[in-house]
């Protein structure tokens, strides 16, 4: 035996033994099958049906379980959503697969498109946008409301109208204090430049049978909340005060996504919706007769 060979043998003359590893090497991840891709797309399709609840659909609940427990399936579902221009906000038993459309998604419903369908008048389109902003601000007036998954906001049509009119009153006072009682400059903040449009509009209109006109402020708010209800963001709970509604988990996620917008921040900073003990109310105006409020304007309360 050569000296070199001896250096590579153990005491028994055998080559260094090959030791079996203590644990088996990790198994290669299972290949994604066409059936997995179909299931992932199916889950995303459920997410695009905002009124569908996992608790009421066994297939939806099973796909949610796979998403939570199978990382490869979750990545696949996320990829399908991304390819459709969707942003996954949350995947849970309470909200299902909550998605929102990105700006360039074919599923995007832009406020401008919604407002144009609702009205051809430019002023009305502005009021429709303001109505949606006000509903969100009243439903979740505090940051902690948005952070608390168990929080449920409650609004009424007449209450939202009263809220916006009080905000208009506050903006009018601010304009007078600054000595600017003419129409604001074009570069003024959004609410500052538009409060007069809302304040001048009738709350209900003047029909012989006391029905609210579609172009009245409560009519515009009614369209806004009907749209949000059809989209699975609100649930109608009664007919009092022009219609009462409660928020859903999906709406909370949507408002979280828009909470940092300049317009919503501006509206909340007016201090019209102070919250002290968990209930949101409106500040009383100095002169109640000076505001054109809807009859029996119900104010929303939050549990």
N, C-alpha and C positions, 0 to 999 in steps of 0.2 A: 504494500500500500504506500502510495506516495505521501510525502510529508504534507503536501498541499491538501490532499484528500482527507488526511487525518484531521486537519483543522476543521473540517466541515462535517464531522461525525460526532455523535455523542459517545458516552462511555460504553455503550453496547455495540458500537460500530455501525449504528443505523443513522441515516441522515436526520437532520432536525425534523421532528414530527410536526405535522400540520394539525394545529389544535382547532377543533370545531368551536365556533363562536358560542358564547353563552346564550345569545338570543338570535333568533332568525332575522335576517335582514327585512326591513319594512317592505311590505307588499306594494307593488306598483299600483298607483291609483287606477281604479277601473275606468275604462274608456267611456267617454260620453256616447250614449247611443241616440239614435233618432227619436226613440221613445222619451228619453230624458229631455231632449230639446223641445219636443211637443208638450211635455208636462210643464216645462219652464214657461213656454209661451202661453199655455193655458192659465198658469198662475197670474201672469201679467194681464191677461184678458179679464180675469176676475177683478184685478185691481182697477181696471178701467170701468167697472160697474160699481159706482160708489154707494149705491143703495143695497148692494149685496153684502150680507154679513156672514162671516165664517161659521158662526154658531148655527146658522140656518142652512148650511150647505156642506155635506159630508166631504165631497171632493175638494172643495176649497180648503176645509180644515186640514185634510190630509196633505195637500200640497204645501200649506203653511208649515206643517210639522216637518216635512222634508227640507224646507228652506232653513228652518232653525237647526236641524240636526245634521244635515248633510252639506258641508261647506262647498263641495264641488257643485251641487245642485243650486246652492245660493248664488255662487259666482255666475253660473249659467243664466239664472233668472235675471240677475242684475245686468248681464251683458245683453240679454234680449230687450230689457227696458231701455238701456242706453242706446241701442240700435234704433229704437222707435222714438228717440228724442224725449224719453221720460226720465224723471228724477225720482228715485225711491226715497220717500220721506220716512217711512217706518214700515216694518213688517211685524205684526203682532196679532194676537187673538182679538184685541179690542178694536183695531182699525183695519185689520186685514192687510193686504198689500197696498198701502197708501202711496199713490204716485201723483206727481204733478208734471205737467207738460213743460218742457223747455221752450225757450223763445222761438226756436226754429222747428219745433215738432209739428207734425201734421195734426196732432191732437190738441194743440194750443187753442184756447178760446180767449182771444184778446179782448180787453175791455172795450177797445174801440169798435171791434166787430159786434160785440154784444150791444153796445149803445146804438150803433147804426141800425141794427135790427129793431131795437126798441123805438127809435125815433130818428127822423131825418133832420131835426132841428139841432143846431150846434149847442145852444144853451141847454137843451134837454140832455144831450150827451154828457155835458159836464155834470149835470145834476145826477145822472145815473151813476157816474163814477163816485161822486160825493156820497151817494146813498150807500154804496158798497163799503166805502171807507168808514162811514159812521156806524154801520152795522157791526163791523169788525171791532171798532173802538169801544162800542157799548157792550159787546159780548165778552170782551176780555180787556177791561180797563187797566189792569195791573200786570206787571211782568210776572208776578207769582201765579196769576191765573193761567197764563200760558205755560208755565213750568209744571203745573199740577195736572197730571193726567186724569185725576178724578174730578176736576172742576168742570161744571156745566154752566154755560152762560145762558141767560134767558132774556129775550127781547120782545118788544111789541112794535108794530108799525107806527102807531101814534107816539110811542115813547121815543123812537128813533127820530121822528119828525120834531118832537119837542126838544130833543137833545141838539139837533142841528140848528134849530131856530135860536136856542140859547147861545150856541157857539157863535151864530151870526151877530147876536146882540153884544157878545163880548168883543168881537172883532170891530163892531161899530164904535163901541166905547173907546177901544184902543186907537182907532182912526181919529176920533174927535180929540183925544188927548194929545195926539201928535199933530193936530191942526190940519189933518188931511181928510176933509169931508167930501172930496171929489172922488171920481173913479180912480182907483190905484194905478200906479205905473205898471207897464207891461212886465217889468222885471220883479214885481212884488211877489212874495210867497204865494203859492197856489190858493190857499184858503183866503188870504187877504184880497186877492184879485177877484174872487168869485162869490164872496158872501152876499153881495147885494143881489145877485141873480136868484139865490135861494130865498132871501128875505122878501123879495117882491112877488114871489110866486104864491098863489093861493094854496092853502093846505089841503082843501078838499074840492075846490071848484064850486060851482053854483048850479046844480041840477035841481029840477023840480022835485024829484024823488029822493034827494039828499045823497045820491050815489057819488062816490068820489070819481073825479075825472082822471083819465090816464095821464094827463099832463100836469095834474096837481102834484104837490110834493109827496103826499101820502100815496097817491097812485104810482109815482115813480118808485117809492120805497117798497110798495107792494109788489111791483114787478121784480125788484132786486131780490127780495126774500123768496119769491116764487122761483126765481132762477136758482138761488142757493139751495132751496129745498129739492128741486128737480136734480140738482148736482150732488145730492147726498150730504150737503154741508149743514143744513138745518132740518129740523123736524117740526112740523106744525102741531101745536098742542091745544089750540082753542081759537075762538073767534073774537074774544074780547079785545078791546082797544085796537081795532083794525086788524087783528090777527096776532096770536102769540106763538112764539117759536123757542126751541131749545137747540143748543149747539150739539154737534157730533164730534167724535174724535178726529175725523178727517178735517173738519173745519178748523179745529184747534191747530192741527199740523200746518194747514194752509196759512193761518194767521201768523203762526210762528215764523213762517217763511217770509212774510211781508212786514213783520213788525218793525224792522229797521228802516222802512221807507220814510222819506222826509215828510210826506203828507200826513201819514198816520202820527208821526212824532209831533208834528205841529198841532194836530187836532187835540191830542191828549194833553199837550202842554198848556192848552187854554184853561185847564182846571175846571172844566164844566162837569166832570164826572168824579167828584171826590169819593173815596172809599175809606171808611173808618172801621167798621165792624164786619166787613165782608159783604155788605149790601151796597150796591151802586145806586145813587139817586142823583137828581139834577139839582143844581143850586137854584134857589128861587130867584126870579128876576126882580129888580128893584121896583118895577111897575108892571104887574102881571097883565094889565090891560093893554100895554104897549106891544105885546107879542101876539101874533096871529097863530094861535095854537088850534089843533084839531080838537073838536069837542070830546070831552072825557079822555084826554090823552093819558093813556096808562104808561107808567114808568116801569122800566125793567128792573128786576131784582135778581141777584145772583146768589145761589146757594153755596 
